[in-house]
Amino acid sequence: MASPLQFDIPHQLGKDEARRRIQAGIPKLERHIPGGGQVDATWLDEDRVKLAITAMGQKVSADLQIEETSVKASVTVPLMLSMMAGAISGFVKTSAEKMLAAPSDSVSPGSKA
């Protein structure tokens, strides 16, 4: 595994609403993975979720920590996909941003805004 890519996703929702939106959005992620894939979510506590994203025989892990004004994310890709690490972490970041967006502003994670 390569070193994790870390980034923050700011929001103004508060923890409870951010958590609710992320919980609601995770089941929708699979249909936006190019070539199909599977997303398994494990809630480690009420504000931290670990995602295992599997596609084309490779597994990417993402750890999301929900805070009052941001979501801290860490994405780890296997060495085989290290050349695509930026695009993969971009997908996770964009998906989380769209989950946190106001309903009238929301667009499905795989579509262009």
N, CA, C and O atoms as a GROMACS GRO file, in nm:
protein
  452
    1MET      N    1   0.083  -0.119   0.000
    1MET     CA    2   0.000   0.000   0.000
    1MET      C    3   0.088   0.125   0.000
    1MET      O    4   0.192   0.130   0.064
    2ALA      N    5   0.043   0.224  -0.072
    2ALA     CA    6   0.111   0.353  -0.076
    2ALA      C    7   0.072   0.433   0.048
    2ALA      O    8  -0.020   0.395   0.121
    3SER      N    9   0.141   0.544   0.070
    3SER     CA   10   0.107   0.631   0.183
    3SER      C   11  -0.033   0.688   0.162
    3SER      O   12  -0.074   0.715   0.049
    4PRO      N   13  -0.108   0.705   0.271
    4PRO     CA   14  -0.244   0.760   0.257
    4PRO      C   15  -0.242   0.905   0.210
    4PRO      O   16  -0.155   0.983   0.248
    5LEU      N   17  -0.340   0.939   0.129
    5LEU     CA   18  -0.363   1.077   0.088
    5LEU      C   19  -0.465   1.134   0.186
    5LEU      O   20  -0.570   1.074   0.208
    6GLN      N   21  -0.435   1.249   0.244
    6GLN     CA   22  -0.523   1.308   0.344
    6GLN      C   23  -0.572   1.444   0.299
    6GLN      O   24  -0.498   1.521   0.239
    7PHE      N   25  -0.699   1.472   0.330
    7PHE     CA   26  -0.757   1.601   0.296
    7PHE      C   27  -0.877   1.627   0.386
    7PHE      O   28  -0.934   1.535   0.444
    8ASP      N   29  -0.915   1.755   0.396
    8ASP     CA   30  -1.031   1.797   0.473
    8ASP      C   31  -1.140   1.844   0.378
    8ASP      O   32  -1.112   1.903   0.274
    9ILE      N   33  -1.264   1.816   0.415
    9ILE     CA   34  -1.379   1.862   0.338
    9ILE      C   35  -1.460   1.952   0.433
    9ILE      O   36  -1.529   1.901   0.521
   10PRO      N   37  -1.452   2.083   0.415
   10PRO     CA   38  -1.524   2.173   0.505
   10PRO      C   39  -1.675   2.169   0.481
   10PRO      O   40  -1.721   2.145   0.369
   11HIS      N   41  -1.750   2.192   0.588
   11HIS     CA   42  -1.896   2.201   0.577
   11HIS      C   43  -1.946   2.290   0.690
   11HIS      O   44  -1.872   2.322   0.783
   12GLN      N   45  -2.073   2.329   0.680
   12GLN     CA   46  -2.134   2.412   0.784
   12GLN      C   47  -2.260   2.346   0.838
   12GLN      O   48  -2.356   2.414   0.875
   13LEU      N   49  -2.260   2.213   0.841
   13LEU     CA   50  -2.380   2.137   0.876
   13LEU      C   51  -2.388   2.096   1.022
   13LEU      O   52  -2.497   2.067   1.072
   14GLY      N   53  -2.276   2.095   1.091
   14GLY     CA   54  -2.272   2.034   1.223
   14GLY      C   55  -2.254   1.884   1.206
   14GLY      O   56  -2.282   1.828   1.100
   15LYS      N   57  -2.206   1.819   1.311
   15LYS     CA   58  -2.177   1.676   1.306
   15LYS      C   59  -2.298   1.590   1.271
   15LYS      O   60  -2.290   1.502   1.186
   16ASP      N   61  -2.410   1.616   1.338
   16ASP     CA   62  -2.527   1.529   1.321
   16ASP      C   63  -2.578   1.527   1.177
   16ASP      O   64  -2.604   1.420   1.122
   17GLU      N   65  -2.592   1.644   1.117
   17GLU     CA   66  -2.642   1.651   0.979
   17GLU      C   67  -2.540   1.597   0.880
   17GLU      O   68  -2.576   1.530   0.784
   18ALA      N   69  -2.411   1.626   0.903
   18ALA     CA   70  -2.307   1.572   0.815
   18ALA      C   71  -2.308   1.419   0.821
   18ALA      O   72  -2.299   1.353   0.718
   19ARG      N   73  -2.319   1.363   0.941
   19ARG     CA   74  -2.325   1.217   0.957
   19ARG      C   75  -2.446   1.160   0.886
   19ARG      O   76  -2.435   1.058   0.817
   20ARG      N   77  -2.561   1.224   0.900
   20ARG     CA   78  -2.684   1.176   0.837
   20ARG      C   79  -2.668   1.172   0.685
   20ARG      O   80  -2.707   1.076   0.620
   21ARG      N   81  -2.612   1.278   0.629
   21ARG     CA   82  -2.596   1.285   0.483
   21ARG      C   83  -2.495   1.182   0.432
   21ARG      O   84  -2.515   1.123   0.326
   22ILE      N   85  -2.387   1.162   0.506
   22ILE     CA   86  -2.290   1.062   0.464
   22ILE      C   87  -2.350   0.923   0.474
   22ILE      O   88  -2.331   0.841   0.384
   23GLN      N   89  -2.422   0.894   0.582
   23GLN     CA   90  -2.488   0.764   0.595
   23GLN      C   91  -2.585   0.740   0.479
   23GLN      O   92  -2.593   0.629   0.427
   24ALA      N   93  -2.656   0.842   0.439
   24ALA     CA   94  -2.752   0.829   0.329
   24ALA      C   95  -2.683   0.816   0.194
   24ALA      O   96  -2.736   0.752   0.103
   25GLY      N   97  -2.567   0.876   0.178
   25GLY     CA   98  -2.499   0.876   0.050
   25GLY      C   99  -2.413   0.754   0.021
   25GLY      O  100  -2.394   0.718  -0.095
   26ILE      N  101  -2.360   0.691   0.124
   26ILE     CA  102  -2.270   0.577   0.103
   26ILE      C  103  -2.333   0.467   0.018
   26ILE      O  104  -2.266   0.417  -0.073
   27PRO      N  105  -2.458   0.427   0.042
   27PRO     CA  106  -2.515   0.319  -0.040
   27PRO      C  107  -2.525   0.353  -0.190
   27PRO      O  108  -2.536   0.263  -0.273
   28LYS      N  109  -2.520   0.480  -0.224
   28LYS     CA  110  -2.532   0.522  -0.363
   28LYS      C  111  -2.398   0.522  -0.438
   28LYS      O  112  -2.396   0.536  -0.560
   29LEU      N  113  -2.288   0.508  -0.366
   29LEU     CA  114  -2.155   0.519  -0.428
   29LEU      C  115  -2.127   0.410  -0.531
   29LEU      O  116  -2.067   0.437  -0.635
   30GLU      N  117  -2.170   0.287  -0.504
   30GLU     CA  118  -2.136   0.175  -0.592
   30GLU      C  119  -2.172   0.200  -0.738
   30GLU      O  120  -2.096   0.164  -0.828
   31ARG      N  121  -2.287   0.260  -0.761
   31ARG     CA  122  -2.329   0.279  -0.900
   31ARG      C  123  -2.247   0.385  -0.974
   31ARG      O  124  -2.266   0.404  -1.094
   32HIS      N  125  -2.157   0.453  -0.905
   32HIS     CA  126  -2.076   0.557  -0.968
   32HIS      C  127  -1.929   0.516  -0.983
   32HIS      O  128  -1.846   0.598  -1.023
   33ILE      N  129  -1.898   0.392  -0.952
   33ILE     CA  130  -1.762   0.343  -0.968
   33ILE      C  131  -1.746   0.294  -1.112
   33ILE      O  132  -1.819   0.204  -1.155
   34PRO      N  133  -1.653   0.353  -1.187
   34PRO     CA  134  -1.634   0.310  -1.327
   34PRO      C  135  -1.606   0.159  -1.334
   34PRO      O  136  -1.520   0.108  -1.262
   35GLY      N  137  -1.678   0.090  -1.420
   35GLY     CA  138  -1.660  -0.053  -1.436
   35GLY      C  139  -1.728  -0.135  -1.328
   35GLY      O  140  -1.716  -0.258  -1.326
   36GLY      N  141  -1.800  -0.069  -1.240
   36GLY     CA  142  -1.870  -0.138  -1.131
   36GLY      C  143  -1.778  -0.162  -1.014
   36GLY      O  144  -1.656  -0.161  -1.028
   37GLY      N  145  -1.836  -0.183  -0.900
   37GLY     CA  146  -1.757  -0.206  -0.781
   37GLY      C  147  -1.845  -0.229  -0.661
   37GLY      O  148  -1.968  -0.232  -0.671
   38GLN      N  149  -1.781  -0.243  -0.547
   38GLN     CA  150  -1.852  -0.268  -0.422
   38GLN      C  151  -1.797  -0.175  -0.315
   38GLN      O  152  -1.676  -0.151  -0.308
   39VAL      N  153  -1.886  -0.123  -0.232
   39VAL     CA  154  -1.846  -0.036  -0.121
   39VAL      C  155  -1.899  -0.097   0.008
   39VAL      O  156  -2.020  -0.115   0.024
   40ASP      N  157  -1.808  -0.128   0.099
   40ASP     CA  158  -1.846  -0.178   0.231
   40ASP      C  159  -1.811  -0.071   0.333
   40ASP      O  160  -1.697  -0.023   0.337
   41ALA      N  161  -1.908  -0.034   0.415
   41ALA     CA  162  -1.886   0.069   0.517
   41ALA      C  163  -1.892   0.005   0.656
   41ALA      O  164  -1.983  -0.072   0.686
   42THR      N  165  -1.795   0.039   0.737
   42THR     CA  166  -1.791  -0.007   0.876
   42THR      C  167  -1.780   0.117   0.964
   42THR      O  168  -1.681   0.189   0.959
   43TRP      N  169  -1.883   0.139   1.046
   43TRP     CA  170  -1.880   0.254   1.137
   43TRP      C  171  -1.803   0.213   1.262
   43TRP      O  172  -1.846   0.125   1.336
   44LEU      N  173  -1.688   0.277   1.284
   44LEU     CA  174  -1.602   0.246   1.398
   44LEU      C  175  -1.654   0.312   1.526
   44LEU      O  176  -1.633   0.261   1.636
   45ASP      N  177  -1.719   0.424   1.511
   45ASP     CA  178  -1.795   0.490   1.616
   45ASP      C  179  -1.893   0.582   1.545
   45ASP      O  180  -1.901   0.580   1.422
   46GLU      N  181  -1.968   0.663   1.619
   46GLU     CA  182  -2.074   0.739   1.552
   46GLU      C  183  -2.024   0.846   1.456
   46GLU      O  184  -2.100   0.894   1.372
   47ASP      N  185  -1.896   0.885   1.466
   47ASP     CA  186  -1.844   0.991   1.380
   47ASP      C  187  -1.729   0.944   1.290
   47ASP      O  188  -1.662   1.027   1.229
   48ARG      N  189  -1.706   0.815   1.282
   48ARG     CA  190  -1.594   0.765   1.200
   48ARG      C  191  -1.638   0.642   1.122
   48ARG      O  192  -1.686   0.544   1.179
   49VAL      N  193  -1.619   0.649   0.991
   49VAL     CA  194  -1.654   0.536   0.905
   49VAL      C  195  -1.533   0.497   0.821
   49VAL      O  196  -1.460   0.583   0.771
   50LYS      N  197  -1.514   0.368   0.807
   50LYS     CA  198  -1.408   0.315   0.721
   50LYS      C  199  -1.476   0.251   0.601
   50LYS      O  200  -1.565   0.167   0.615
   51LEU      N  201  -1.433   0.293   0.482
   51LEU     CA  202  -1.489   0.240   0.358
   51LEU      C  203  -1.387   0.148   0.292
   51LEU      O  204  -1.269   0.181   0.285
   52ALA      N  205  -1.434   0.034   0.245
   52ALA     CA  206  -1.353  -0.055   0.162
   52ALA      C  207  -1.418  -0.054   0.025
   52ALA      O  208  -1.530  -0.104   0.007
   53ILE      N  209  -1.349   0.003  -0.072
   53ILE     CA  210  -1.402   0.017  -0.207
   53ILE      C  211  -1.326  -0.080  -0.296
   53ILE      O  212  -1.205  -0.069  -0.314
   54THR      N  213  -1.400  -0.177  -0.353
   54THR     CA  214  -1.338  -0.279  -0.436
   54THR      C  215  -1.387  -0.264  -0.580
   54THR      O  216  -1.507  -0.257  -0.606
   55ALA      N  217  -1.291  -0.260  -0.672
   55ALA     CA  218  -1.323  -0.252  -0.815
   55ALA      C  219  -1.208  -0.314  -0.894
   55ALA      O  220  -1.091  -0.296  -0.860
   56MET      N  221  -1.242  -0.387  -0.996
   56MET     CA  222  -1.144  -0.450  -1.084
   56MET      C  223  -1.037  -0.528  -1.006
   56MET      O  224  -0.919  -0.524  -1.039
   57GLY      N  225  -1.080  -0.598  -0.900
   57GLY     CA  226  -0.988  -0.680  -0.822
   57GLY      C  227  -0.897  -0.604  -0.729
   57GLY      O  228  -0.809  -0.665  -0.668
   58GLN      N  229  -0.914  -0.475  -0.716
   58GLN     CA  230  -0.830  -0.393  -0.629
   58GLN      C  231  -0.916  -0.331  -0.518
   58GLN      O  232  -1.033  -0.302  -0.538
   59LYS      N  233  -0.854  -0.312  -0.402
   59LYS     CA  234  -0.927  -0.255  -0.289
   59LYS      C  235  -0.863  -0.123  -0.246
   59LYS      O  236  -0.742  -0.115  -0.223
   60VAL      N  237  -0.947  -0.022  -0.235
   60VAL     CA  238  -0.906   0.111  -0.186
   60VAL      C  239  -0.975   0.131  -0.052
   60VAL      O  240  -1.093   0.100  -0.037
   61SER      N  241  -0.902   0.182   0.046
   61SER     CA  242  -0.966   0.210   0.174
   61SER      C  243  -0.972   0.360   0.197
   61SER      O  244  -0.881   0.435   0.161
   62ALA      N  245  -1.081   0.402   0.257
   62ALA     CA  246  -1.100   0.542   0.292
   62ALA      C  247  -1.151   0.550   0.434
   62ALA      O  248  -1.239   0.474   0.474
   63ASP      N  249  -1.097   0.641   0.509
   63ASP     CA  250  -1.136   0.661   0.648
   63ASP      C  251  -1.190   0.803   0.659
   63ASP      O  252  -1.119   0.898   0.628
   64LEU      N  253  -1.315   0.818   0.702
   64LEU     CA  254  -1.376   0.950   0.716
   64LEU      C  255  -1.407   0.977   0.862
   64LEU      O  256  -1.475   0.899   0.928
   65GLN      N  257  -1.355   1.088   0.913
   65GLN     CA  258  -1.381   1.132   1.049
   65GLN      C  259  -1.468   1.257   1.041
   65GLN      O  260  -1.424   1.360   0.990
   66ILE      N  261  -1.591   1.248   1.090
   66ILE     CA  262  -1.685   1.359   1.082
   66ILE      C  263  -1.664   1.451   1.202
   66ILE      O  264  -1.668   1.408   1.317
   67GLU      N  265  -1.640   1.577   1.172
   67GLU     CA  266  -1.622   1.677   1.276
   67GLU      C  267  -1.727   1.786   1.259
   67GLU      O  268  -1.802   1.786   1.160
   68GLU      N  269  -1.733   1.876   1.352
   68GLU     CA  270  -1.837   1.980   1.354
   68GLU      C  271  -1.836   2.066   1.228
   68GLU      O  272  -1.942   2.102   1.177
   69THR      N  273  -1.716   2.100   1.176
   69THR     CA  274  -1.709   2.190   1.060
   69THR      C  275  -1.633   2.130   0.941
   69THR      O  276  -1.610   2.199   0.841
   70SER      N  277  -1.594   2.004   0.951
   70SER     CA  278  -1.525   1.940   0.839
   70SER      C  279  -1.533   1.789   0.851
   70SER      O  280  -1.568   1.734   0.956
   71VAL      N  281  -1.500   1.723   0.741
   71VAL     CA  282  -1.482   1.579   0.740
   71VAL      C  283  -1.336   1.558   0.703
   71VAL      O  284  -1.291   1.601   0.597
   72LYS      N  285  -1.263   1.491   0.790
   72LYS     CA  286  -1.122   1.460   0.763
   72LYS      C  287  -1.119   1.324   0.695
   72LYS      O  288  -1.177   1.227   0.744
   73ALA      N  289  -1.050   1.318   0.582
   73ALA     CA  290  -1.046   1.194   0.504
   73ALA      C  291  -0.904   1.148   0.482
   73ALA      O  292  -0.811   1.228   0.468
   74SER      N  293  -0.888   1.017   0.480
   74SER     CA  294  -0.761   0.954   0.449
   74SER      C  295  -0.792   0.841   0.351
   74SER      O  296  -0.874   0.754   0.380
   75VAL      N  297  -0.725   0.842   0.236
   75VAL     CA  298  -0.749   0.742   0.132
   75VAL      C  299  -0.619   0.669   0.103
   75VAL      O  300  -0.516   0.731   0.078
   76THR      N  301  -0.625   0.535   0.108
   76THR     CA  302  -0.508   0.452   0.080
   76THR      C  303  -0.538   0.365  -0.040
   76THR      O  304  -0.639   0.294  -0.043
   77VAL      N  305  -0.449   0.369  -0.138
   77VAL     CA  306  -0.467   0.288  -0.259
   77VAL      C  307  -0.356   0.184  -0.265
   77VAL      O  308  -0.246   0.208  -0.215
   78PRO      N  309  -0.383   0.069  -0.326
   78PRO     CA  310  -0.278  -0.032  -0.340
   78PRO      C  311  -0.170   0.016  -0.437
   78PRO      O  312  -0.196   0.102  -0.522
   79LEU      N  313  -0.052  -0.039  -0.423
   79LEU     CA  314   0.060   0.000  -0.507
   79LEU      C  315   0.026  -0.011  -0.656
   79LEU      O  316   0.069   0.071  -0.736
   80MET      N  317  -0.052  -0.112  -0.692
   80MET     CA  318  -0.090  -0.135  -0.831
   80MET      C  319  -0.164  -0.014  -0.890
   80MET      O  320  -0.156   0.012  -1.010
   81LEU      N  321  -0.237   0.060  -0.804
   81LEU     CA  322  -0.315   0.175  -0.850
   81LEU      C  323  -0.250   0.309  -0.813
   81LEU      O  324  -0.315   0.414  -0.825
   82SER      N  325  -0.126   0.307  -0.769
   82SER     CA  326  -0.063   0.431  -0.720
   82SER      C  327  -0.059   0.541  -0.826
   82SER      O  328  -0.062   0.659  -0.792
   83MET      N  329  -0.053   0.504  -0.953
   83MET     CA  330  -0.053   0.606  -1.059
   83MET      C  331  -0.188   0.676  -1.069
   83MET      O  332  -0.197   0.786  -1.124
   84MET      N  333  -0.294   0.613  -1.015
   84MET     CA  334  -0.428   0.670  -1.020
   84MET      C  335  -0.471   0.724  -0.884
   84MET      O  336  -0.589   0.755  -0.865
   85ALA      N  337  -0.378   0.734  -0.790
   85ALA     CA  338  -0.413   0.775  -0.653
   85ALA      C  339  -0.483   0.910  -0.650
   85ALA      O  340  -0.580   0.928  -0.575
   86GLY      N  341  -0.436   1.005  -0.730
   86GLY     CA  342  -0.498   1.137  -0.732
   86GLY      C  343  -0.642   1.132  -0.780
   86GLY      O  344  -0.729   1.196  -0.722
   87ALA      N  345  -0.668   1.057  -0.886
   87ALA     CA  346  -0.804   1.044  -0.939
   87ALA      C  347  -0.895   0.971  -0.842
   87ALA      O  348  -1.011   1.006  -0.826
   88ILE      N  349  -0.841   0.868  -0.776
   88ILE     CA  350  -0.922   0.791  -0.681
   88ILE      C  351  -0.957   0.876  -0.560
   88ILE      O  352  -1.073   0.879  -0.518
   89SER      N  353  -0.858   0.945  -0.503
   89SER     CA  354  -0.889   1.030  -0.387
   89SER      C  355  -0.979   1.145  -0.429
   89SER      O  356  -1.061   1.191  -0.350
   90GLY      N  357  -0.965   1.192  -0.553
   90GLY     CA  358  -1.055   1.296  -0.604
   90GLY      C  359  -1.198   1.247  -0.610
   90GLY      O  360  -1.291   1.322  -0.580
   91PHE      N  361  -1.218   1.121  -0.650
   91PHE     CA  362  -1.352   1.063  -0.653
   91PHE      C  363  -1.411   1.060  -0.512
   91PHE      O  364  -1.527   1.096  -0.492
   92VAL      N  365  -1.331   1.016  -0.414
   92VAL     CA  366  -1.379   1.010  -0.275
   92VAL      C  367  -1.413   1.150  -0.226
   92VAL      O  368  -1.518   1.171  -0.164
   93LYS      N  369  -1.326   1.247  -0.252
   93LYS     CA  370  -1.348   1.385  -0.206
   93LYS      C  371  -1.472   1.445  -0.272
   93LYS      O  372  -1.557   1.503  -0.203
   94THR      N  373  -1.484   1.432  -0.403
   94THR     CA  374  -1.599   1.487  -0.474
   94THR      C  375  -1.729   1.421  -0.428
   94THR      O  376  -1.830   1.489  -0.411
   95SER      N  377  -1.725   1.290  -0.407
   95SER     CA  378  -1.844   1.219  -0.360
   95SER      C  379  -1.887   1.269  -0.223
   95SER      O  380  -2.006   1.293  -0.199
   96ALA      N  381  -1.790   1.286  -0.132
   96ALA     CA  382  -1.822   1.336   0.002
   96ALA      C  383  -1.875   1.478  -0.004
   96ALA      O  384  -1.970   1.512   0.067
   97GLU      N  385  -1.814   1.563  -0.087
   97GLU     CA  386  -1.862   1.701  -0.101
   97GLU      C  387  -2.007   1.703  -0.149
   97GLU      O  388  -2.087   1.783  -0.100
   98LYS      N  389  -2.039   1.617  -0.242
   98LYS     CA  390  -2.176   1.614  -0.294
   98LYS      C  391  -2.274   1.558  -0.192
   98LYS      O  392  -2.389   1.601  -0.187
   99MET      N  393  -2.229   1.464  -0.110
   99MET     CA  394  -2.317   1.414  -0.003
   99MET      C  395  -2.347   1.524   0.098
   99MET      O  396  -2.456   1.529   0.154
  100LEU      N  397  -2.249   1.611   0.121
  100LEU     CA  398  -2.265   1.718   0.220
  100LEU      C  399  -2.334   1.841   0.163
  100LEU      O  400  -2.374   1.930   0.238
  101ALA      N  401  -2.350   1.848   0.031
  101ALA     CA  402  -2.412   1.964  -0.033
  101ALA      C  403  -2.560   1.972   0.002
  101ALA      O  404  -2.623   1.871   0.033
  102ALA      N  405  -2.613   2.093  -0.005
  102ALA     CA  406  -2.757   2.112   0.018
  102ALA      C  407  -2.834   2.030  -0.085
  102ALA      O  408  -2.791   2.020  -0.200
  103PRO      N  409  -2.948   1.972  -0.047
  103PRO     CA  410  -3.024   1.888  -0.139
  103PRO      C  411  -3.053   1.953  -0.274
  103PRO      O  412  -3.050   1.885  -0.376
  104SER      N  413  -3.079   2.080  -0.277
  104SER     CA  414  -3.109   2.147  -0.404
  104SER      C  415  -2.984   2.161  -0.489
  104SER      O  416  -2.993   2.177  -0.611
  105ASP      N  417  -2.864   2.156  -0.424
  105ASP     CA  418  -2.739   2.167  -0.497
  105ASP      C  419  -2.680   2.032  -0.532
  105ASP      O  420  -2.583   2.025  -0.608
  106SER      N  421  -2.736   1.924  -0.477
  106SER     CA  422  -2.671   1.794  -0.490
  106SER      C  423  -2.684   1.736  -0.629
  106SER      O  424  -2.785   1.751  -0.698
  107VAL      N  425  -2.577   1.668  -0.666
  107VAL     CA  426  -2.568   1.598  -0.793
  107VAL      C  427  -2.513   1.461  -0.758
  107VAL      O  428  -2.436   1.449  -0.663
  108SER      N  429  -2.550   1.360  -0.832
  108SER     CA  430  -2.498   1.228  -0.801
  108SER      C  431  -2.346   1.229  -0.811
  108SER      O  432  -2.292   1.300  -0.896
  109PRO      N  433  -2.274   1.151  -0.725
  109PRO     CA  434  -2.129   1.158  -0.716
  109PRO      C  435  -2.055   1.140  -0.847
  109PRO      O  436  -1.949   1.201  -0.864
  110GLY      N  437  -2.103   1.060  -0.940
  110GLY     CA  438  -2.030   1.036  -1.062
  110GLY      C  439  -2.060   1.132  -1.175
  110GLY      O  440  -1.997   1.124  -1.281
  111SER      N  441  -2.154   1.222  -1.156
  111SER     CA  442  -2.191   1.312  -1.265
  111SER      C  443  -2.117   1.444  -1.256
  111SER      O  444  -2.065   1.479  -1.150
  112LYS      N  445  -2.112   1.514  -1.364
  112LYS     CA  446  -2.048   1.646  -1.368
  112LYS      C  447  -2.143   1.751  -1.311
  112LYS      O  448  -2.262   1.754  -1.341
  113ALA      N  449  -2.087   1.838  -1.227
  113ALA     CA  450  -2.170   1.945  -1.168
  113ALA      C  451  -2.182   2.060  -1.262
  113ALA      O  452  -2.248   2.160  -1.230
   0.00000   0.00000   0.00000
